[in-house]
Amino acid sequence: MPKANVIEKTGTVNKIELNEPIFQVKASEGLVHESVRRVLALLRQGTHDTKTRSEVRGGGRKPWRQKGTGRARAGSIRSPLWKGGGVVFGPHPRDYGFEIPKKQKRKALFATLTYKAEADQIYIIEDFHPEAPRTKSAFEILKNAGIENSRITLVVHRDEETAALSFRNLPNVLVVEAESLNPYLVLNNEALVFTRAGFERMKEVWLKDA
C-alpha cells in the first residue's frame, strides 16, 4: 500500500497509508508522456514570426526592365530569392495546445500520483496556518522532513494565502493550487508536498466524477 510522509506540528514525520483510489492507478508510459507533452505545449507562447514577401518593407518598384539587360527577370527586390527578401514557409504565430479526453487526463494524473507515492516522495504538512507569512517557519518544516535542499512542488488550497507566501520565497519551491495540479507538476520535482487543506482539496476536485 502506498504511503505518505506526514510532517506534524512538533516536527516529527510519520507515515500514513494512502487508501484513496487516486494512489492506486497504473497507466501506460505513452499516456503519461502525451499528458506531459500537452502541458508543455500549452506553456509555449507561439509568438515566433517571419515576414512573407508582402510584409517586407520596400520592393514596390521593378528592379530593372523585363527584357534586354541579359539578367534574369525580377519583379521585386523583396523576393524570397533575394537577400533581405521574404521568407517562404517560415513560422508564424500559432497555438501549440491540443486536447486529450478528460478521462485520460485524469488517469494520467492519478498514475503520476501513484508513482510518487510508491517512490515515497509525497509529504503532507499538518496544521501550518501562520497569521503572517513566515519563510523561516516554512524552511524549518522542510528541514524537519529532510527535504530542504530538494526541488519541491507545494500544493495548497486557494484560501491558504499566508502559507503560500511563506513558501514562495524559497528558491527550490514551486507553489501551485490544488485545482492546477497536472502530471508535469507532479513529476517535475524531488518531493511533492501538500498542506492538509491542499491535499483534501485535491481529492475533492479530482475524485469528483472519477
Sequence and secondary structure as in RCSB ss.txt:
>XXXX:A:sequence
MPKANVIEKTGTVNKIELNEPIFQVKASEGLVHESVRRVLALLRQGTHDTKTRSEVRGGGRKPWRQKGTGRARAG
SIRSPLWKGGGVVFGPHPRDYGFEIPKKQKRKALFATLTYKAEADQIYIIEDFHPEAPRTKSAFEILKNAGIENS
RITLVVHRDEETAALSFRNLPNVLVVEAESLNPYLVLNNEALVFTRAGFERMKEVWLKDA
>XXXX:A:secstr
  EEEEE TTS EEEEE  SGGGS    HHHHHHHHHHHHHHH         TTTSS   S SS SSSSSS   S
 TTSTTSTT   TT            HHHHHHHHHHHHHHHHHTT EEEE S   SS  HHHHHHHHHHHT TTS
 EEEEE TT HHHHHHHHTSTTEEEEEGGG  HHHHHSSSEEEEEHHHHHHHHHHHHTT 
